Amino acid sequence: MNSITIHPAHSIKGEITVPGDKSISHRSIMLGAIANGITTVRGFLRGEDNMSTMSAFRAMGVRIDDDGQVISIHGSGLHGLKEPTDILDCGNSGTTIRLITGLLAGQSFFSVVTGDQYLRKRPMKRVVEPLSRMGAKIMGRNQGSLAPLAISGGMLNAIGYDSPVSSAQIKSSIMLAGLFADGETSVREPSLSRDHSERMFSLFGASLDRFENGVTVRGGVELNAQEVIVPGDISSAAFFIVAALITPGSELLIRNVGVNPTRTGVIDILKDMGGDIKLLNQRELSGEPVADIMVRSSSLKGISISGSVIPRAIDEFPAICIAAARAEGVTTVRNARELRVKETDRITAMADNLRTLGVEVTECDDGMDITGAEFMSGGQVDSRGDHRIAMSLSVAALVARDGIKVEDIDCVATSFPNFFQLLEKVSVK
């Protein structure tokens, strides 16, 4: 378990690119593996989470080549995966384990999926329940609610499912199972979660229809290999957007970032707080909208955050909390209970760490109230094994009175292996 001490910066300056989108990288491997032909992927995020997905499909007989620039996936077709000879280790990746469980539910073999100590605490019933309704036989700890999960796959029945929460992982797991089901499988959410799966299913030739807050997938349709270009991950860009907003005298250009409207809640929230953020050179790559993001330091103000913007910014809330800690007034967050079942309980973890830095925080069941502080103190904080919390607290150090020591930073490698080097590059000391 490593730590790092980060010292305050005078400003954030420069031009950067961030690693490829984690969500799109996961899905490119999964769909490429069950498509016909060779799928090539450029911009793939080689973080630990995505490598867990790659390893799992290699263990099921899929040839995946990586020359350091391009990933080449030799697809096995819809029914060509082979029974793994060992347990599939998903590492720390909730996306890997939940999505692959949906795909495995439709296979005619037995498999077991598990993960690290953090992943084995995360709720799996949210995918096990609808997949069981489709006919999958899935067993796990605590009556199927915790990994490891043992999956006996086979022919599935199509269902219509109303998800109790807006979650791209739940939706995507059912969509993947729907590819192997007899008939049309539909998923409806309270509000639309990120739609990378819908876009990539269409790119690969799946038969699907969208409707308000939902999607229908037709089973039995073969997929065809594609060329995929992965844009920069807006979740990774969010740390640098916040860093430039809260550090005086800053101007930062972040190139080639995915700006899918189901993911730009963080930009909308930070703009509402008074952030100077502009999208330049907007275009489309592999079915996904992309832009360059220009950010300048700004005087932020507290706002109320709730409702449909929450699922559009769910992964960025640790970074948003740092912006709120530097905003004038109180920022309230509600309807965000989903934050309690991420890599850690992000509501409690962020509240505790911000209090350590001298910020006034009131925690509630589905969110928190953060009173902006003119200064944050230094000190020692703990990521609790959560990559996004580790990076957010590192950003807070840029405007702290003294250095901040962030404990347990190894987790950053799951999504942003070169984060600390990039932060050092743009920090003017």
BELPE-V379544 format. One record per backbone hydrogen bond with DSSP energy under -0.5 kcal/mol. NH is the residue of the N-H (numbers start at 1). CO is the residue of the C=O. If there is no record, write none. Layout:
# BELPE-V379544
NH & CO
NH & CO
This chain:
# BELPE-V379544
4 & 406
6 & 4
6 & 404
9 & 398
10 & 428
11 & 428
13 & 426
14 & 251
16 & 253
18 & 255
21 & 231
25 & 21
26 & 22
27 & 23
28 & 24
29 & 25
30 & 26
31 & 27
32 & 28
33 & 29
34 & 30
35 & 32
36 & 223
37 & 35
39 & 37
39 & 73
40 & 226
41 & 71
42 & 228
43 & 69
46 & 44
47 & 45
48 & 413
49 & 414
51 & 47
52 & 48
53 & 49
54 & 50
55 & 51
56 & 52
57 & 53
58 & 54
59 & 55
60 & 57
61 & 58
62 & 57
63 & 74
64 & 62
65 & 72
67 & 70
71 & 41
72 & 65
73 & 39
73 & 71
74 & 63
74 & 72
75 & 37
75 & 73
76 & 33
77 & 35
80 & 77
82 & 60
88 & 112
89 & 87
90 & 88
90 & 114
93 & 90
94 & 92
97 & 93
98 & 94
99 & 95
100 & 96
101 & 97
102 & 98
103 & 99
104 & 100
105 & 101
106 & 103
107 & 104
111 & 151
113 & 149
114 & 88
116 & 91
120 & 116
121 & 118
122 & 119
124 & 145
125 & 145
127 & 124
128 & 124
129 & 125
131 & 127
132 & 128
133 & 129
134 & 130
135 & 132
136 & 131
137 & 152
138 & 136
139 & 150
141 & 146
141 & 148
144 & 140
145 & 141
145 & 142
146 & 141
148 & 113
149 & 113
150 & 139
151 & 111
151 & 149
152 & 137
152 & 150
153 & 109
153 & 151
154 & 105
156 & 180
157 & 134
158 & 182
161 & 159
161 & 186
163 & 161
163 & 188
167 & 165
171 & 167
172 & 168
173 & 169
174 & 170
175 & 171
176 & 172
177 & 173
178 & 174
179 & 175
179 & 176
180 & 177
181 & 178
182 & 156
183 & 181
185 & 183
185 & 217
186 & 159
187 & 215
188 & 161
189 & 213
199 & 195
200 & 196
201 & 197
202 & 198
203 & 199
204 & 200
205 & 202
206 & 201
208 & 206
209 & 216
211 & 214
214 & 211
215 & 187
216 & 209
217 & 185
218 & 207
219 & 183
220 & 179
221 & 218
222 & 220
223 & 34
224 & 204
225 & 36
228 & 40
228 & 226
230 & 42
230 & 228
231 & 229
232 & 256
233 & 19
236 & 233
237 & 233
238 & 234
239 & 235
239 & 236
240 & 236
240 & 237
241 & 237
242 & 238
243 & 239
244 & 240
245 & 241
246 & 242
247 & 243
248 & 246
250 & 247
251 & 12
252 & 295
253 & 14
254 & 252
254 & 293
255 & 16
255 & 253
257 & 291
258 & 232
259 & 289
263 & 260
264 & 260
265 & 312
266 & 263
266 & 312
268 & 264
269 & 265
270 & 266
271 & 267
272 & 268
273 & 269
274 & 271
275 & 270
276 & 296
277 & 275
278 & 294
280 & 278
280 & 292
283 & 290
285 & 288
288 & 285
290 & 283
291 & 257
292 & 280
293 & 254
294 & 278
294 & 292
295 & 252
296 & 276
297 & 250
298 & 245
300 & 298
301 & 273
302 & 328
305 & 332
309 & 306
310 & 307
312 & 308
313 & 310
316 & 313
317 & 314
320 & 316
321 & 317
322 & 318
323 & 319
324 & 320
325 & 321
326 & 322
326 & 323
327 & 324
328 & 300
331 & 370
332 & 303
332 & 330
333 & 368
334 & 305
336 & 366
339 & 336
340 & 337
341 & 338
342 & 339
342 & 344
346 & 339
346 & 344
349 & 345
350 & 346
351 & 347
352 & 348
353 & 349
354 & 350
355 & 351
356 & 352
357 & 353
358 & 355
359 & 354
360 & 371
361 & 359
362 & 369
363 & 361
364 & 367
367 & 364
368 & 333
369 & 362
370 & 331
371 & 360
371 & 369
372 & 329
372 & 370
373 & 325
376 & 399
377 & 357
379 & 403
381 & 405
383 & 407
386 & 383
387 & 385
390 & 386
391 & 387
392 & 388
393 & 389
394 & 390
395 & 391
396 & 392
397 & 393
398 & 395
399 & 396
400 & 397
401 & 376
404 & 6
405 & 379
406 & 4
406 & 404
407 & 381
407 & 405
408 & 2
409 & 2
412 & 409
413 & 410
414 & 411
415 & 412
416 & 412
419 & 416
422 & 418
423 & 419
424 & 420
425 & 421
426 & 422
427 & 423
428 & 11
428 & 426
429 & 427
